């Protein structure tokens, strides 16, 4: 596994004041529309007849108290007009800038109240971050099936058209439903084939951000191929990242906590030095995260592999908190691997955000070899309001392929088929920040500093 740029060598230089910061400001490019198939019932018709009529119109019908409370009717005669680009009655959602259902494709997925209300797999985020949004729908019954959720998701991604076929009805064959995890933090089940890593429990002091590194030998006698990762963390986590080190790099002492800051928030120079040759492998800002690579794709980890584990917990209360992380690495035989995955880490450290202003930054990366990108996510901190990723160059240049307005829980966006980029093409990140403080904000490792990073995975 190799890296386009070393992540924390640049971070260390920035923290020590060795790199200057200067933003670039531009506007986004347009997104292409869908190509509907007129020979089948429209996707909207399927949603209306197979989902809304079956599970929603018992409440959202003229005269029903729930319909009056939400001011939303979902019967076939008015449902589409009631949804499209209309303000929600929910004041919290309206204040957050949501509409009931937008038509801007990828951006509208995360700006639509409808999506927030039906996306059961994100219920923890929904309840913790948006307590004023009410309840996940349908109310009082089962969640929508995973197939129904993915069918509606595909329709929204294609602009939520009233006419035309933009989603495969075979998605509805998936009748499984999301099952909420236990309320108490428990150990992950051991993988049938692979390794489990348990980190902690560890203390997170009051009004303190604890971030540390922990060098963990896997003790694997032979190379292994990882095609699935599971991560489960106690509440309060900001992120959890997995790194390795460049070949030949000096490595830290195993099984030792290397805190990034002391109790007074002062950075520890030995820790900063110890991470400058790190190579990113995988990470998440979701407290519970499971990711399975595409069929035939896996990460290769050499014999005697060691991982540098990086949890970051934020405690803004007056009480001590406990952090803890379980990680499962699921492995497959080498004979099942057709493509070895590589990892994407694209970091813009040139961040300068003037006080009391909204600033949009752009950064472009060009690749010197062809890549098949199958996973993308972003990483920024709490002043980020929007993060977009566009294709740079080639026939798809300017196409929007990633969007989030959620700095805490950005999506892990999967691409099937993968995005194929030729040598000389690349990615452009565009992030917008609102600095509501009286200080200029720059790149930094605290949650109150800022970042602009693309994480992802690809194969050659």
NORRAPE-V708258 format. One line per field, one symbol per residue. psi: psi as a letter, one per 20 degrees, with the letter a starting at -180 (. if undefined). burial: # if it has 24 or more other C-alpha atoms within 12 Angstrom, else .. A space follows every 10 residues. Layout:
psi = ???
burial = ???
This chain:
psi = prqgqpgigg gggghjkipq poqppaqrqr pqrrnqojjr qqhhgggghi fghhihihgm qpiqhhhggi lppkqhhigg hhgokqpqho hggghjjqrg prkjcghhhj jphgghhimh ikhggghgim ijibqqqqpj bqrqqhgggh ghgggghjjl qhqqojqpii hihojqqpoq rqhqprqqqq qhobqppppa qqqorqlqop prqooophlo hrqqopjppp ppqqqiqgrp qpraqqpiqp qrpqlppnqh qahjjpqogh gghijikqpp gqrqiphppp ppqqpjpqpp prqlqqpopn qoqpokrjqp rpqqppppop qrqhiiohpp qrqpoopoim pooqqkqppp qqppppqjqq qnpipqrrpa aiiphqpqpq pprahjpipp iqqqjohhmq qopqoorqoo prpirbqpqo ppqoojrjqp qrpriqiiaq rnqpqaqrq.
burial = ########## #####..... #.#....#.. #......... .#######.# ###.###.## #........# ######..## .######### ..#...#### ########## ########## ######...# ..######.. ..######## ########## #########. ##........ ......##.. ...####### .####..### ########.. ...####### ########## ######.... ##....#### #.....#... ########## ########## ####..#### #...###### #####..... ########## ##......## ########## ###.....## #######... ########## ########## ##....#### ########## ###.....## ##..###### #####....# ########## ##########
